[in-house]
């Protein structure tokens, strides 16, 4: 059993990355919104590749909202 414990790799980078991203996101959000933003931050496209104009148009047409 000890030899299995020695061979078992321990990796905490995923957990550390999650905490780092969580600290970059504003606090005071509900957990579902925070989880969504963390997923986008970790798995999303780089900012330079994000189609902001398309996203803005989609948001304008999807729901009748005032833009800030």
Biopython code that builds the backbone (N, CA, C, O; Angstrom):
import numpy as np
from Bio.PDB.StructureBuilder import StructureBuilder

atoms = [
    (1, "UNK", "N", (0.833, -1.182, 0.000)),
    (1, "UNK", "CA", (0.000, 0.000, 0.000)),
    (1, "UNK", "C", (0.886, 1.258, 0.000)),
    (1, "UNK", "O", (0.553, 2.249, -0.651)),
    (2, "UNK", "N", (1.989, 1.220, 0.713)),
    (2, "UNK", "CA", (2.891, 2.366, 0.746)),
    (2, "UNK", "C", (3.482, 2.627, -0.635)),
    (2, "UNK", "O", (3.667, 3.782, -1.019)),
    (3, "UNK", "N", (3.784, 1.559, -1.393)),
    (3, "UNK", "CA", (4.354, 1.758, -2.721)),
    (3, "UNK", "C", (3.334, 2.422, -3.655)),
    (3, "UNK", "O", (3.721, 3.186, -4.539)),
    (4, "UNK", "N", (2.041, 2.143, -3.474)),
    (4, "UNK", "CA", (1.018, 2.814, -4.280)),
    (4, "UNK", "C", (0.944, 4.296, -3.940)),
    (4, "UNK", "O", (0.767, 5.129, -4.828)),
    (5, "UNK", "N", (1.079, 4.628, -2.666)),
    (5, "UNK", "CA", (1.029, 6.025, -2.249)),
    (5, "UNK", "C", (2.209, 6.802, -2.818)),
    (5, "UNK", "O", (2.074, 7.977, -3.159)),
    (6, "UNK", "N", (3.336, 6.169, -2.919)),
    (6, "UNK", "CA", (4.523, 6.831, -3.458)),
    (6, "UNK", "C", (4.362, 7.080, -4.961)),
    (6, "UNK", "O", (4.819, 8.101, -5.475)),
    (7, "UNK", "N", (3.716, 6.152, -5.659)),
    (7, "UNK", "CA", (3.560, 6.272, -7.100)),
    (7, "UNK", "C", (2.429, 7.204, -7.508)),
    (7, "UNK", "O", (2.371, 7.640, -8.658)),
    (8, "UNK", "N", (1.543, 7.509, -6.593)),
    (8, "UNK", "CA", (0.376, 8.334, -6.893)),
    (8, "UNK", "C", (0.802, 9.806, -7.045)),
    (8, "UNK", "O", (1.266, 10.409, -6.077)),
    (9, "UNK", "N", (0.651, 10.385, -8.231)),
    (9, "UNK", "CA", (1.034, 11.792, -8.396)),
    (9, "UNK", "C", (0.030, 12.722, -7.708)),
    (9, "UNK", "O", (-1.176, 12.474, -7.723)),
    (10, "UNK", "N", (0.536, 13.766, -7.123)),
    (10, "UNK", "CA", (-0.316, 14.754, -6.476)),
    (10, "UNK", "C", (-0.205, 16.041, -7.275)),
    (10, "UNK", "O", (0.894, 16.541, -7.519)),
    (11, "UNK", "N", (-1.337, 16.566, -7.675)),
    (11, "UNK", "CA", (-1.345, 17.749, -8.508)),
    (11, "UNK", "C", (-2.445, 18.685, -8.021)),
    (11, "UNK", "O", (-3.611, 18.294, -7.970)),
    (12, "UNK", "N", (-2.093, 19.888, -7.670)),
    (12, "UNK", "CA", (-3.086, 20.849, -7.184)),
    (12, "UNK", "C", (-3.189, 22.064, -8.098)),
    (12, "UNK", "O", (-3.771, 23.077, -7.709)),
    (13, "UNK", "N", (-2.638, 21.983, -9.300)),
    (13, "UNK", "CA", (-2.642, 23.163, -10.165)),
    (13, "UNK", "C", (-4.051, 23.589, -10.566)),
    (13, "UNK", "O", (-4.332, 24.784, -10.653)),
    (14, "UNK", "N", (-4.937, 22.627, -10.809)),
    (14, "UNK", "CA", (-6.309, 22.978, -11.164)),
    (14, "UNK", "C", (-7.007, 23.732, -10.046)),
    (14, "UNK", "O", (-7.701, 24.720, -10.283)),
    (15, "UNK", "N", (-6.815, 23.258, -8.841)),
    (15, "UNK", "CA", (-7.410, 23.916, -7.678)),
    (15, "UNK", "C", (-6.822, 25.311, -7.489)),
    (15, "UNK", "O", (-7.560, 26.264, -7.235)),
    (16, "UNK", "N", (-5.522, 25.440, -7.607)),
    (16, "UNK", "CA", (-4.860, 26.737, -7.445)),
    (16, "UNK", "C", (-5.306, 27.707, -8.534)),
    (16, "UNK", "O", (-5.507, 28.891, -8.264)),
    (17, "UNK", "N", (-5.462, 27.214, -9.760)),
    (17, "UNK", "CA", (-5.931, 28.063, -10.853)),
    (17, "UNK", "C", (-7.341, 28.558, -10.555)),
    (17, "UNK", "O", (-7.657, 29.721, -10.805)),
    (18, "UNK", "N", (-8.187, 27.683, -10.025)),
    (18, "UNK", "CA", (-9.547, 28.079, -9.669)),
    (18, "UNK", "C", (-9.572, 29.168, -8.612)),
    (18, "UNK", "O", (-10.330, 30.131, -8.731)),
    (19, "UNK", "N", (-8.751, 29.027, -7.577)),
    (19, "UNK", "CA", (-8.695, 30.054, -6.538)),
    (19, "UNK", "C", (-8.176, 31.381, -7.096)),
    (19, "UNK", "O", (-8.665, 32.449, -6.730)),
    (20, "UNK", "N", (-7.195, 31.305, -7.971)),
    (20, "UNK", "CA", (-6.642, 32.515, -8.565)),
    (20, "UNK", "C", (-7.699, 33.247, -9.383)),
    (20, "UNK", "O", (-7.842, 34.465, -9.269)),
    (21, "UNK", "N", (-8.440, 32.508, -10.206)),
    (21, "UNK", "CA", (-9.491, 33.114, -11.020)),
    (21, "UNK", "C", (-10.591, 33.666, -10.131)),
    (21, "UNK", "O", (-11.110, 34.753, -10.387)),
    (22, "UNK", "N", (-10.949, 32.932, -9.095)),
    (22, "UNK", "CA", (-11.994, 33.388, -8.182)),
    (22, "UNK", "C", (-11.606, 34.713, -7.534)),
    (22, "UNK", "O", (-12.459, 35.577, -7.333)),
    (23, "UNK", "N", (-10.345, 34.878, -7.213)),
    (23, "UNK", "CA", (-9.885, 36.116, -6.595)),
    (23, "UNK", "C", (-9.871, 37.285, -7.577)),
    (23, "UNK", "O", (-9.878, 38.441, -7.156)),
    (24, "UNK", "N", (-9.850, 37.002, -8.874)),
    (24, "UNK", "CA", (-9.861, 38.055, -9.878)),
    (24, "UNK", "C", (-11.274, 38.551, -10.181)),
    (24, "UNK", "O", (-11.447, 39.634, -10.739)),
    (25, "UNK", "N", (-12.281, 37.760, -9.813)),
    (25, "UNK", "CA", (-13.676, 38.101, -10.092)),
    (25, "UNK", "C", (-14.250, 38.833, -8.891)),
    (25, "UNK", "O", (-13.933, 38.518, -7.744)),
    (26, "UNK", "N", (-15.091, 39.806, -9.167)),
    (26, "UNK", "CA", (-15.710, 40.581, -8.095)),
    (26, "UNK", "C", (-16.472, 39.679, -7.143)),
    (26, "UNK", "O", (-17.121, 38.722, -7.566)),
    (27, "UNK", "N", (-16.394, 39.981, -5.874)),
    (27, "UNK", "CA", (-17.150, 39.222, -4.893)),
    (27, "UNK", "C", (-18.545, 39.817, -4.768)),
    (27, "UNK", "O", (-18.811, 40.884, -5.322)),
    (28, "UNK", "N", (-19.414, 39.167, -4.071)),
    (28, "UNK", "CA", (-20.775, 39.647, -3.889)),
    (28, "UNK", "C", (-21.735, 39.118, -4.946)),
    (28, "UNK", "O", (-22.911, 39.482, -4.953)),
    (29, "UNK", "N", (-21.249, 38.273, -5.830)),
    (29, "UNK", "CA", (-22.114, 37.669, -6.843)),
    (29, "UNK", "C", (-22.734, 36.406, -6.272)),
    (29, "UNK", "O", (-22.214, 35.815, -5.325)),
    (30, "UNK", "N", (-23.852, 36.000, -6.858)),
    (30, "UNK", "CA", (-24.392, 34.722, -6.408)),
    (30, "UNK", "C", (-23.501, 33.608, -6.960)),
    (30, "UNK", "O", (-22.825, 33.811, -7.969)),
    (31, "UNK", "N", (-23.487, 32.451, -6.328)),
    (31, "UNK", "CA", (-22.549, 31.378, -6.716)),
    (31, "UNK", "C", (-22.684, 30.931, -8.166)),
    (31, "UNK", "O", (-21.682, 30.590, -8.795)),
    (32, "UNK", "N", (-23.903, 30.923, -8.713)),
    (32, "UNK", "CA", (-24.074, 30.485, -10.105)),
    (32, "UNK", "C", (-23.398, 31.449, -11.077)),
    (32, "UNK", "O", (-22.736, 31.021, -12.022)),
    (33, "UNK", "N", (-23.567, 32.758, -10.841)),
    (33, "UNK", "CA", (-22.923, 33.752, -11.705)),
    (33, "UNK", "C", (-21.408, 33.683, -11.578)),
    (33, "UNK", "O", (-20.687, 33.792, -12.570)),
    (34, "UNK", "N", (-20.934, 33.500, -10.355)),
    (34, "UNK", "CA", (-19.490, 33.428, -10.144)),
    (34, "UNK", "C", (-18.910, 32.197, -10.840)),
    (34, "UNK", "O", (-17.838, 32.271, -11.440)),
    (35, "UNK", "N", (-19.611, 31.075, -10.764)),
    (35, "UNK", "CA", (-19.134, 29.859, -11.426)),
    (35, "UNK", "C", (-19.096, 30.044, -12.942)),
    (35, "UNK", "O", (-18.157, 29.602, -13.605)),
    (36, "UNK", "N", (-20.124, 30.700, -13.486)),
    (36, "UNK", "CA", (-20.177, 30.946, -14.922)),
    (36, "UNK", "C", (-19.000, 31.820, -15.360)),
    (36, "UNK", "O", (-18.337, 31.518, -16.353)),
    (37, "UNK", "N", (-18.741, 32.902, -14.622)),
    (37, "UNK", "CA", (-17.633, 33.794, -14.971)),
    (37, "UNK", "C", (-16.286, 33.095, -14.840)),
    (37, "UNK", "O", (-15.381, 33.331, -15.641)),
    (38, "UNK", "N", (-16.149, 32.230, -13.825)),
    (38, "UNK", "CA", (-14.896, 31.485, -13.664)),
    (38, "UNK", "C", (-14.685, 30.538, -14.840)),
    (38, "UNK", "O", (-13.568, 30.416, -15.344)),
    (39, "UNK", "N", (-15.742, 29.870, -15.277)),
    (39, "UNK", "CA", (-15.627, 28.956, -16.419)),
    (39, "UNK", "C", (-15.220, 29.695, -17.680)),
    (39, "UNK", "O", (-14.386, 29.216, -18.449)),
    (40, "UNK", "N", (-15.813, 30.866, -17.891)),
    (40, "UNK", "CA", (-15.455, 31.665, -19.063)),
    (40, "UNK", "C", (-13.998, 32.092, -18.973)),
    (40, "UNK", "O", (-13.268, 32.018, -19.962)),
    (41, "UNK", "N", (-13.568, 32.539, -17.799)),
    (41, "UNK", "CA", (-12.194, 33.004, -17.621)),
    (41, "UNK", "C", (-11.190, 31.877, -17.860)),
    (41, "UNK", "O", (-10.150, 32.097, -18.480)),
    (42, "UNK", "N", (-11.493, 30.676, -17.375)),
    (42, "UNK", "CA", (-10.555, 29.560, -17.498)),
    (42, "UNK", "C", (-10.601, 28.935, -18.888)),
    (42, "UNK", "O", (-9.553, 28.632, -19.459)),
    (43, "UNK", "N", (-11.789, 28.737, -19.441)),
    (43, "UNK", "CA", (-11.941, 27.978, -20.681)),
    (43, "UNK", "C", (-12.242, 28.827, -21.907)),
    (43, "UNK", "O", (-12.245, 28.312, -23.025)),
    (44, "UNK", "N", (-12.494, 30.107, -21.720)),
    (44, "UNK", "CA", (-12.918, 30.956, -22.827)),
    (44, "UNK", "C", (-11.791, 31.335, -23.767)),
    (44, "UNK", "O", (-10.619, 31.036, -23.535)),
    (45, "UNK", "N", (-12.191, 32.004, -24.835)),
    (45, "UNK", "CA", (-11.220, 32.490, -25.816)),
    (45, "UNK", "C", (-10.423, 33.645, -25.216)),
    (45, "UNK", "O", (-10.896, 34.314, -24.298)),
    (46, "UNK", "N", (-9.221, 33.881, -25.728)),
    (46, "UNK", "CA", (-8.487, 35.082, -25.305)),
    (46, "UNK", "C", (-9.282, 36.330, -25.666)),
    (46, "UNK", "O", (-10.033, 36.328, -26.642)),
    (47, "UNK", "N", (-9.126, 37.367, -24.905)),
    (47, "UNK", "CA", (-9.898, 38.598, -25.092)),
    (47, "UNK", "C", (-9.736, 39.154, -26.507)),
    (47, "UNK", "O", (-10.697, 39.663, -27.084)),
    (48, "UNK", "N", (-8.541, 39.063, -27.063)),
    (48, "UNK", "CA", (-8.303, 39.616, -28.401)),
    (48, "UNK", "C", (-9.084, 38.860, -29.478)),
    (48, "UNK", "O", (-9.318, 39.404, -30.557)),
    (49, "UNK", "N", (-9.497, 37.606, -29.203)),
    (49, "UNK", "CA", (-10.230, 36.804, -30.182)),
    (49, "UNK", "C", (-11.745, 36.851, -29.970)),
    (49, "UNK", "O", (-12.490, 36.270, -30.759)),
    (50, "UNK", "N", (-12.211, 37.528, -28.927)),
    (50, "UNK", "CA", (-13.643, 37.540, -28.625)),
    (50, "UNK", "C", (-14.360, 38.526, -29.540)),
    (50, "UNK", "O", (-13.915, 39.665, -29.682)),
    (51, "UNK", "N", (-15.466, 38.108, -30.166)),
    (51, "UNK", "CA", (-16.209, 39.000, -31.074)),
    (51, "UNK", "C", (-17.153, 39.931, -30.294)),
    (51, "UNK", "O", (-18.344, 39.644, -30.178)),
    (52, "UNK", "N", (-16.633, 41.031, -29.768)),
    (52, "UNK", "CA", (-17.426, 41.923, -28.928)),
    (52, "UNK", "C", (-18.616, 42.518, -29.665)),
    (52, "UNK", "O", (-19.701, 42.627, -29.093)),
    (53, "UNK", "N", (-18.435, 42.902, -30.916)),
    (53, "UNK", "CA", (-19.529, 43.502, -31.674)),
    (53, "UNK", "C", (-20.675, 42.514, -31.860)),
    (53, "UNK", "O", (-21.843, 42.878, -31.721)),
    (54, "UNK", "N", (-20.337, 41.256, -32.177)),
    (54, "UNK", "CA", (-21.366, 40.229, -32.336)),
    (54, "UNK", "C", (-22.100, 39.987, -31.024)),
    (54, "UNK", "O", (-23.322, 39.841, -31.015)),
    (55, "UNK", "N", (-21.368, 39.942, -29.920)),
    (55, "UNK", "CA", (-21.975, 39.714, -28.611)),
    (55, "UNK", "C", (-22.903, 40.861, -28.239)),
    (55, "UNK", "O", (-23.981, 40.635, -27.690)),
    (56, "UNK", "N", (-22.497, 42.076, -28.532)),
    (56, "UNK", "CA", (-23.324, 43.231, -28.226)),
    (56, "UNK", "C", (-24.608, 43.217, -29.050)),
    (56, "UNK", "O", (-25.686, 43.486, -28.519)),
    (57, "UNK", "N", (-24.506, 42.909, -30.329)),
    (57, "UNK", "CA", (-25.691, 42.831, -31.176)),
    (57, "UNK", "C", (-26.619, 41.707, -30.724)),
    (57, "UNK", "O", (-27.838, 41.878, -30.708)),
    (58, "UNK", "N", (-26.053, 40.567, -30.359)),
    (58, "UNK", "CA", (-26.872, 39.449, -29.892)),
    (58, "UNK", "C", (-27.597, 39.812, -28.603)),
    (58, "UNK", "O", (-28.753, 39.435, -28.411)),
    (59, "UNK", "N", (-26.931, 40.530, -27.736)),
    (59, "UNK", "CA", (-27.557, 40.935, -26.471)),
    (59, "UNK", "C", (-28.666, 41.952, -26.716)),
    (59, "UNK", "O", (-29.706, 41.911, -26.059)),
    (60, "UNK", "N", (-28.445, 42.858, -27.655)),
    (60, "UNK", "CA", (-29.475, 43.862, -27.960)),
    (60, "UNK", "C", (-30.727, 43.210, -28.531)),
    (60, "UNK", "O", (-31.841, 43.603, -28.183)),
    (61, "UNK", "N", (-30.560, 42.225, -29.396)),
    (61, "UNK", "CA", (-31.708, 41.608, -30.061)),
    (61, "UNK", "C", (-32.360, 40.513, -29.231)),
    (61, "UNK", "O", (-33.548, 40.243, -29.407)),
    (62, "UNK", "N", (-31.620, 39.875, -28.334)),
    (62, "UNK", "CA", (-32.168, 38.754, -27.560)),
    (62, "UNK", "C", (-33.198, 39.215, -26.551)),
    (62, "UNK", "O", (-34.254, 38.597, -26.421)),
    (63, "UNK", "N", (-32.914, 40.279, -25.841)),
    (63, "UNK", "CA", (-33.800, 40.774, -24.794)),
    (63, "UNK", "C", (-33.868, 42.283, -24.926)),
    (63, "UNK", "O", (-32.857, 42.928, -25.203)),
    (64, "UNK", "N", (-35.016, 42.839, -24.734)),
    (64, "UNK", "CA", (-35.172, 44.279, -24.814)),
    (64, "UNK", "C", (-34.617, 44.907, -23.539)),
    (64, "UNK", "O", (-35.343, 45.064, -22.558)),
    (65, "UNK", "N", (-33.341, 45.264, -23.548)),
    (65, "UNK", "CA", (-32.681, 45.838, -22.375)),
    (65, "UNK", "C", (-32.033, 47.158, -22.727)),
    (65, "UNK", "O", (-31.666, 47.405, -23.875)),
    (66, "UNK", "N", (-31.899, 47.997, -21.723)),
    (66, "UNK", "CA", (-31.148, 49.234, -21.912)),
    (66, "UNK", "C", (-29.670, 48.940, -21.725)),
    (66, "UNK", "O", (-29.289, 48.250, -20.779)),
    (67, "UNK", "N", (-28.853, 49.445, -22.598)),
    (67, "UNK", "CA", (-27.411, 49.300, -22.443)),
    (67, "UNK", "C", (-26.914, 50.402, -21.535)),
    (67, "UNK", "O", (-27.352, 51.548, -21.643)),
    (68, "UNK", "N", (-26.010, 50.066, -20.649)),
    (68, "UNK", "CA", (-25.475, 51.054, -19.707)),
    (68, "UNK", "C", (-24.443, 51.931, -20.355)),
    (68, "UNK", "O", (-23.890, 52.818, -19.704)),
]
sb = StructureBuilder()
sb.init_structure("model")
sb.init_model(0)
sb.init_chain("A")
sb.init_seg("    ")
for serial, (resi, resn, name, xyz) in enumerate(atoms, 1):
    if name == "N":
        sb.init_residue(resn, " ", resi, " ")
    sb.init_atom(name, np.array(xyz, "f"), 0.0, 1.0, " ", f" {name:<3s}", serial, name[0])
structure = sb.get_structure()
